[in-house]
Amino acid sequence: MRDGYHGKTLGALSLTANPLYQDPFRPLLPDVRHVPFGDTDALAAALSDGDADACVVVEPVQSEAGVIVPRPGYLAAVAALCREHRAFLVVDEVMTGLGRLGSWWGCAAEGVRPDVLVTGKALSGGVMPVAATLATQEVFEPFDTDPFLHTSTYSGAPIAMAAVSATVEVIRDEGLVERAAAIGARLLPALRAVTAEHAPGLVREVRGAGLLIGIELADAGAAGEFLLEMVDRGVVVNHSLNAHPVVRLTPPAVLSPRRRPGCWKPSRARCPRWRSPSPDKRRP
């Protein structure tokens, strides 16, 4: 999908629709087409025009594109088109899975069971780099028949698998998926209210799902200043690789509803557009 992000190694970079990252490494994989995210008519046309087997790769919510949330039913419609045209459906849940959107998987919230689901990042609880490809039995069968078709030095490493197992158990046993949904339901409207009151000319939109929230500012410069302001206050936020005016909030599901005393104590002002201190409180 346009503005989608799937990584920067050769195959993944071929799908990541941004010339800024692609151009230095061409030639990439051939026969890759991009259609607008959320546009099922464009996807249907692309699948109808194809004269070979097709693979559709999609994110439930486009994170690096600036937290673009599709209309309800979009992912289910994509899955239906894949069935109609006998296309292979891959759902990239690296940034959205394991409770981030308030459900175990973003595709499961719409009742979609893809041929392949890709996960990572939170999969090891941040202990070590781990990613996984989950597949239906039918899709995995060729690899199961000959496990030497596709090998990896660190595949199934015992310490990594212990970290994965512990992470999944903690997410399940401590109800972190449900907690992400509950915190997100409180946080999103609160952010909309506070930005509308204090930054009406700077913030264009606040959008998100669960604990994946995007704040779109007037321009990339304002987003950069806001990011630095948050770092000054001990809050780590993300910029968006494919949408520079959007700052992303990805708080953990163990976030406390109570703020610590003094955690919002003002520090020096970086951006006069964001906050104009009174003259007696200005600092050099």
N, C-alpha and C positions, 0 to 999 in steps of 0.2 A: 504494500500500500504506500502511496505517496506520504512522505514525511515519516514513514515508519523507521524503526531502528532495531537492528538485530545483531549488531556487533561489527567488528572490523577485520576479522580474518577473511580469507579469500571468498569462501562461499557466503558467509554472513554479510560481508561487505557488498557483495553483488546485489543483495536484497535491501540493504540500507540506502534509502533513496535520497542521497545528498551528494552532489558533485564535489563538495568541499573535501569529503573523505574518500571518495571514489577515484577522482582524477589522478592523484599521484601513483595509483597502483594498477592502472589499466594495462593490459586487458583483463577484464573480469570474466565471470561465467557468462556465456551467451544465452540468448533466448529468455531474458528476464524482462517482464513487462510490469509497469506500475500503474495502478488505478487509484482514484481518489478513495480515501478511507470513508466509510459510511455510505458509499454510492453502490448499491447493489445492481443498478441498471448497467453501470460501467463494467462491473465484474461479470455480469451475464454476457455482455457483448464480447468481452475479452475471451471468455471461455467458449463462446460460440464460434469465434473467429479462429480459434486454435485448431491445428491439424495434427496435433500430437498430444501425448499424455501431459496433463497439467498438474501442477502442485500449487496450492494456494496457501500463502503464509500470512498470518494476521495476528495482531495483538488485540485482546479484549478492550483495552484502553491504551491509546498511544501515549506513552509516558514522555519520551524525549521530544515528541512533537509539541509538548506543552500541555500534557494531561488532556487529551481530546477524548471525551466520552461520547460514544456513538448513541444513537437513538435506541430505545428498548426494542429488542427483537432483531437487531442488525446481525449479531453473530449467528443466531439461529437461521436467518435468511441466507447467510454465507454458507452455512453447513448444508442447507437444502439445495443450493445451487451446485455445490460440490457433488452431492449425491446424484443430481440430475445429469451432470456432465461427466460423471465418473472421474472426478478430480480428487487428488490427494489433499486432505486438509491438515495443515500444521498450525497449531496455536502456540504462539510464543508467550509464555507466562513467566519469563525470567524476572520481570519487574512487577508483575501483577499477582503472581500466585502465592500460595501458602498464607492466605488471609489478608493480603495487602488491601484488597478491595472490599473486605468485609464478608468474603466467602472463601472457601478453600481454594477454589480456582475461579477466575473470571468467567470462563466458558461454562462451568457447571451451573452458575447462576442463571443461565439461559437454557439449561438442559442440553448443552452441546457436548457430544463425546467425539473429539477429533481422532483422526488416525494416529497422529503424533502430538504429544504435548512436550514442550521444552521448558525446563525449569532450572533455576540456579540461584545465585546471590544469597538469599535467605536460607537456602537449603541446608547449610551447615551451621546456621546460627551465627555466622560471622567468624567461626573458629578457623576455617581454612577454605581455600577455593574448591568448590564442588559444583558440578552441573550434572544434569541428568536428562535423558531422552526417554520419555514414557510412551509406549506404543501398544496398540491393540495386539492380540495374539496373532491375528492374521498378518499384520504388518511386520511383526518381529520374527515370524517363522523362518524366513530365509537366513537371518542372522543366527537363529537358534540351531538351524540345521548345520551350519558351518561357522563356528565362532571365530575362525581365523580370517573371515572375510574382512572384518573391520576391527582392528585391535588398537589398544592404547596403553602406554606404559603405566599410567596411574589409574586405569579403570578398575573400579572395585577395591581400591586401596583400603586396608582394614581400618586405619585410624579415621580416614575420611568417612567410611561407612558407619563407624561408631558415632561420629559427630552428626551425620544425617539422621540416624535412628534416634538419638537423644533429642535432636531438634524437633522432629515430627511428634515425638511423645510429649514434649513440653507444650508445643502449640495445641495439641489435642487436650491434654490433661488440665492445662491452666485456662482453657477456654479463650485463647488469644484471638481466634477468628471472630468469635462473637464480640469480644472486647474491641477489636478494630472497628467493627460495624457500629458499635455504640459510641465510641469516642469520635469517630468520623461524623456521625449524625449530630453530635454537639458542636464539633469544631468547625465544620463547614459553614453553617449559618452564622456562627459567632464571628468568623473571619469576614464574611460578607458584611456584617453589620459594622464592624470596627473599621474596615477599609472605606465603606461608604461614608462614615462619619468623619474620619480623619484624613482620608486621601482621595477625595472624590474626583480630582483631576488627574491623579496619577495611576489609579488602578482601574483597568478596563473591565476585568471580570475575575471572579474567583469560582473555580469549578473543580470537580473531583468526584471520587467514589471511595468510600472507606477512608483509609489513611494514605491515599495518594491524591494530593491536592495541589493545584496549580494556581498561582497568582499572576495574572497577566498585567504587566505595567505598561505605561505609555510608550516606552521605548527600551532598547537594550541597555542604555546608559543608566536609566532609572533602576532597572532590575539589578545591575551591578552594584549600584550604591546601596540599594536595599539589602542585597546579599551581605555586603560588608557591615552594614548596621547590625544585622542579625548575628554575625560572627562576633562583633563587639559585645553583644549581650549574651554570648555563650550558646546561641542557637545555631546549629548547623543546618543549612538549607542547600538545595541543589539548583544550579542553572540547568537549562534545557538545551541539549546539543543541537536540536533541529528547530528551536524556537527561542532565540536569545532574550526576548522581552519577558519570558515566563520563568518565574522562580517556583521551584517545586518544594513542597513540604512532604516529607516521608517519615513522620514520627513513628516510634515503635509502639506496638500494642500494649506494652507495659507502662506507657505514659501515665503519670499520676494525675488525677483530676485536680489536685491541690497544688498551687504554686508555692515554691519555697520562698521564705521571707528574703526580700532583697534581690530576687532573681530578675526583676524588671528595672533595677536601678539604672538610670540613664548614664550613658558614657558619652564621650565626645561626639558631636554631630558631624557626620561626613557629608550628608546631602542636604543642603538648605531647602531643596524642593520637597523633601520628605518631612522635615521638621524645622521650624524656625524658632529657636530658643529665645526667650526674653533677653534684652540686652544685658541685664545684670548676671545672667547665667551663661553668657557666651564664653567660650574658651579659645585660646590662641590655637 
